[in-house]
Amino acid sequence: MTAMTGWWTRRSAAEKVELYTRWTFHLMAPVELVTLGGLPLSSGGRSSGIGTGLTIGLLLWVLAHSALCWTVSSRALGHTTGRRARPARLAVVLAAATVLGDLVVAGLWAGGALTDDSVVASLLVVTSVFTAGTLVLCLDRVRHMAYAVAGTALAAALPVAVFGHGVPESLITLAAVLLGGGAYAAACGFSSWLLGVVQELERSRDLKARLAVAEERLRFGRDLHDVMGRNLSVIALKSELAVQLARRGRAESVDQMVEVQRIAQESQREVREVVRGYREADLRIELEGARGVLDAAGIGCAVDAPALDLPAGVQSVLGWVVRETTTNVLRHGDARHCAITLRAGAGEAVLTVENDGAAVPDGAAAPGRTGSGLAGLRERLGAVDGTLEAGPAEPQSFRVIARVPLPASRKNARPTPQKKETVA
């Protein structure tokens, strides 16, 4: 079953919306063919005045029009998603072809080559309706969309009046195209707008992740500047003083250089502390960050993690597990809910992260098939004799379980009196 549905479940929410929208409009071409394809044949069967050549010509016109609408709509959706330029030339070709087709059909009707009024009305109205909806996909402003529908309706109604079929017939054609084309155009415009909004939300989420990385880099840079800037300034001043004292033969120059050495060693220690603080993750901060990030992404996050007296090394590695799994929930699958649970007992601390909407290919949990992020977590857990289990928990769910043994002195540690954090 996973192999059959993986082409859908492995897609993100934005990709699912795009796929659904594309195939909806791709199916409009067969709908037009089915609707109009048999009309010339039925007309030829009832009217001896229509020849075989005209029947073939009308069939080819319907086929060409549906293919042109299919091409323009596909290119227009590519423009909506930002992958293609706006198909302005193709849209002009479609509009011109529809106008020319309306003139030819109305002329054949006036000349007596087409005598079935229902066939003529269907050819004029249906092709104009599909043209109006397709043109709307190429436009951004509602006002321009309304102009496209009105222009298509006039292009269908004017030939009827010009070729002398009467004002009532032309008004009926105008009203039919306005109603049908307006409804279809509204559906097309809304679908295009919705696809654009979903794509923009997807880009915003990616941008948010990149900004978080950039912000962390800036924080790290500021910390290094605060540590090194001050100490390097003191080292430069004391070195200059030592040089001046040495030139004068003063013994105090040695004391100044000893002080420079001490400050340099202190700087090394502070830099190591900054880097170590950058590399280590605080479990409580990571839990709060995971909850905030997932909530902001529209994913309900339930955190059940009482405050435990865990060693610093254990908290750091579990914090990394929370950070990496949160990133995976955001980047992969289509999660709606995520649950994070922390427990300590039987000589070990256990952190469980489970989310729904997982897009896990077949065999993803097998050894050697996991991503580099989980491999990095296994390395970090291995440094503290911990283990990591990751894989599907049930259909469309994914679970990560990190186990870290506690030191003997911590085995009987009890949670400090504090209420659980639960966020739905």
N, C-alpha and C positions, 0 to 999 in steps of 0.2 A: 504493500500500500504506500509506503514511503517513497519507493521508486516511482510510483505512478503520480504522486502528488508533489514530489520534490521540486518540480519546475515552478510550482506556485508557492510552496511554503518557504523556499529559500530566498524569496524576494522580500525586499523591504516594503513598508506600507506605500511609499511613493511609487515604487516599481509596480506594485499590484494595481494601484489606481491608473497608472499610465497604460499598463497592459490591457486592463478592462476598457479604458476609454478608446484606445486604438482599435481593438477588435470590434467594439461597438460600431464605430464609423466604417471600418472595413466591411462589415456585414451590410452596410447600406447599399453598396453596389449590387450584390445579389438581390436585395429587396427591390431595387429599381428595375432590375432585369426581369424579375418574376412579375412585377406589377405591369410593366409596359411591353415585355417581350412578346406576349401572345396577341397584343392588340392588332398589329398589322395583319397577322394571319387570319384572325377572326373577321376583320374588315374585308379581306380579300375573299373569304368564304361567302359573305353575304352580298357582296357587290361585284358585279361582273365588270365594272368599269376600272378597277384597280388591277394593274398588271403585276406580273411576277417581279419585274425589275424594281417597281416602286415598293413592293413588299420587302424585298431584300434591302433596298435603300433605307427604309424606315427602321428595319431591324438593326442595320449597321449604325444608324444614328443613335438609337437607344443604347447599343453596346458601347459606342465611342463616348457618349455622354456619361454613362455610369463609370467607365474607366477613367475619364478625366476627373470626375468628382472624387473617385477613390484616390487618385494621385494627389490632387490638390489638398484633400483633407489630411492625407498622410504627411505631406510636407508642412502643412499648417500646424499639426500637432508637434512636429519636430521643432518648429519655431517656438511654440509655447514652452517646450522643455529646454530651450536654449541650445539645441544641437544643430539647427539649420537657420538659414536666413529666411525672412518672410517671403513666401512664394508669390510675389506681386505679379510677375509676368504670367505665371500659370493662372492666377485668378482672373487677369484680364482676358486671357485666351478662353477660359471657361465662360465668362460673361458674354464675350463676343460670339462664341459658338452657340450659346443659348439663344441670344437675340436672332442670329441667323437661322437657327432651327425653328424658332417661332414664326419667322417670316415665311419660311418655306412651307411649314405645315398650314399656316393660314392661307397662303397662296394656293396650295393644292386643294384646300377646302373650297376656296372661292372658284377655282377652275373646274370643280366637279370631279377631280381625281379621287378625292376622299369624300364620301357621302355619309359616312356614319358620324353623327355629331358627337356621340359619346367617346369615340376613339379620338377624334380631334381634341375634344376638351381634356381628355386624360393626358394626351401627349403634351398639350400646352401647359396644363396646370402641374402635373407631376414633375416634369423636367424642371420647371421654374421653381417649385418648392425645394427640390434637392439642390438646385443651384444656389438659392438664397441661403440655405443652411450651410453649404460648403463655403460660400463667400464670407459668412459671419465668422467662421473659424480663422480666417486670415486677418481679422480686424480686432482691435483692442478696445475702442470706445463704443459705448452703447449707441451714441448718436449716429456713428458711421454704420453700425449694424442695422439701425432702422432705415437709413438711406439705402442700404443694399437690398433690404426686403422690398421697400417701396419701388426702387428702380426695377427690380426683377418683375414685380407685379405689373408695372407699366409696360415693360418690354413684352409681356405676354398679352396684355389687353389691347394695346394700340394696333397691332397687326389685324386683330379681329375687326376693329372699327375702320381701319384704312381700306381693307378689302371689301367693305360694304356689307358686313354681316349684321350691322345694326348696333345701336347703342346698348340695348338691354343685354345682348350677348357679351359685349365687351365689359360691361359693368359686372356681370356675373363672373367672368373670368378674373377681373381685377379683385373682386371680393374673395373668390376662392383662393387665389394665390396669396393675398394678404393674410387670410386666416390660416391656411395650411402652412405657408412659408413662415409666417410670424411664429407659429407654435414650434415648428421644427427649428427655426433659427434661435428661438429662446432656449431650447434644449441644447443646441450646439454651443451657444455662447456660454451657458452655465457650465457645461462640461469642460470647455476650454478654460474658463476662469478657475474652476475647481482644480483642474490639473495643474495650472500655474501656481495656485496657492499651496498645494501639496509639495510641489517641487521647491518652492521658496522656503517652506518649513524644513524640508530636508537639507537644503543648503545652509539654512540658519543653524541647524543642529550641528552640522559639520564645522561651521565657522565658530560656534560656541566652544567646541572641543579644541580647535586650534588656538582660540584666544585664551583658553585655560592653560594650555601649554606655554604660550607666550608670556602670560602673567606669572607663571611659576618661574620661568627663566629670568624675568625681570626681578622677581623677588630674590632669587639666588644671586643675581648680579649686584643688587643693592646690598645684600648681606656681605658679599665679598668686598664691595667698595667701602662699607663702613669699617670692616676689620682692617683691610690692607691700607686704605687711604690714610687713616690716622697713624698707624704704625710706621708706614713708609716715610711719612713726613717727619716723625720723630727720629727715625734712623738717619734721614738725610741731614737734619740739623746737627745731631750729635756727631756724625761722621765729619761734617764740615768743621765743627768745634775741635774734634780730635786732630784734624789736619793742622789747624792753626796752632794748637798747643804743641804739636810735634815739631813744627817749624821753629817755634821759640825754645825748643828743648825742655819743655815742661813735662814732668812725670805724670801729670793729670791726664795726658792724652791716652795713656794705657787704661785708666779707669773709664774714660769715655768709650773706648773701643770695647771694653768688657760689657758696658751697658748696652752698646749697639748689638753685641752678640746675644745678650739676654733678651732684648726686644725682638730680634730676629727669631729666636727660638720660641718666644711667646707667640709671635705671629704664625709660625708653623702650627703650633698647637691650636690656635683659634681657627685657622683655616681648616684643619682636620675636623674640628667640631662643627663648623658650618657645613662641610661636605657630608659629614656623618648625619647631621640633622636633615640634610637634603635627601639623602639616600634612605633614611629610616622613615617609616610611616607610623603616625600615631593612630592607634586603633579607634579611639573615641572620635577623633577628628575625621577619620575616613568614613566612619559610620554616618556621622552627621552630613558629610559631603555627599555620600552615596544617596542618602535620603533626599537631599535638596536637588541634586542633579536629576535623579529619576523622576521626582515629582514635577520638575520643570519640563521634562520631556514627555509628560503625560502618562507616566508609568507609576501605578500605585505601588508604594514601597512600605512594607511592614517590617519594622526592626524590633526584634526581641533579643536584646542584649543587655542584661544586668551588669552593673559595674563589678568586675571581678579583680581580685588582687593578683594579676598576672605579671610575670617577669617582663622587663623591658624588651628583651629579645623576642619573646613570644608575642607581645603586643605589636611589635614592629612587623614581624612576618605575617601575622594575621591582618594587619592593616594593609599590607601589600596585596593580600588575597582579596580583600574588599575592593581595593582600587581597581585591580585588574578585572575582576568579575563584573564590576559596574560598567567598565569600559566595554566589555564584551556584550553585556545586555543592551547597551546603547547602539553598538555598531552592527550587531548580528541579530537576525530574527525580527520578530514583530511583537515584542513583549507588551503586555498590558498590566501584569502584576509581577512583583518580585518580593520574595521573603528572605530576610537575613536573620539567622538565629545563631546565638553564641551560648555555649554551655561548657562547664568545667566539671570534671568528675572522673573517678577511676584513674587518676594519675595523668589525665590528658585534657587539653582544651580542644573543643570541636566547634568549628565555624561552618555553617551550612548556608549556601546561597542558592536559591531555586527560583527560576522564572518560567513563565509560560511563553507561548508563541515562539519556541525555539526553532531555528532553521538549521538543523543538524543533518549533514549528508550521511548516507549509509556508512557505517564504520568509523564515524568521526571520533568515537570514544576509544577506538582500538589503539594500542601502543604504536607510536610512530606516526599517527595520523592527526594528532592534536596540534593546535597552533603554537606559535613561538611564545605567546603570552603565558599559556599554561605550562609550557616547558620551563620558562623562567621561574614561575612559581614553584615548580617541583625542585628546582635547584635551590631556591631560597629556603624552602621547607626542609630539604635534605641537609642543609647546614645546621639545623637544630633538631635533626632526627625526626622530622615530621613527614607526613604523607599527604598526597592529594588524590582525590577521586573525582573524576569529571565524566559525565555522560548523560544520556537521556534517562529521565526518571519515569516518564510515562509519555504517551503520544503528545507531541508538541510541547514538552517540558524539558528543561535541562537543569541539572543539579551539580553543584560543586561542593565537595566536603573536604575541609582541611583539618587534619588532626596533628596536634603538636603535643608531645609528652611534656609534662611539668616536672620540675626538679622535685626531689624527695621532700624537701622542706615545704613544697607548695601543694603536695598531693591532697592534703586535708583542708585546703583553703576554702573558706566559705564566702559567698557574695556579701558584700557590704550592704546594709539596709538601704535600699534605693528602689524606687518604682521602676518597672520595666517601661521601655520606650516602645510604644506601638503606634505606628502610623499606617493608616489604611489608604 
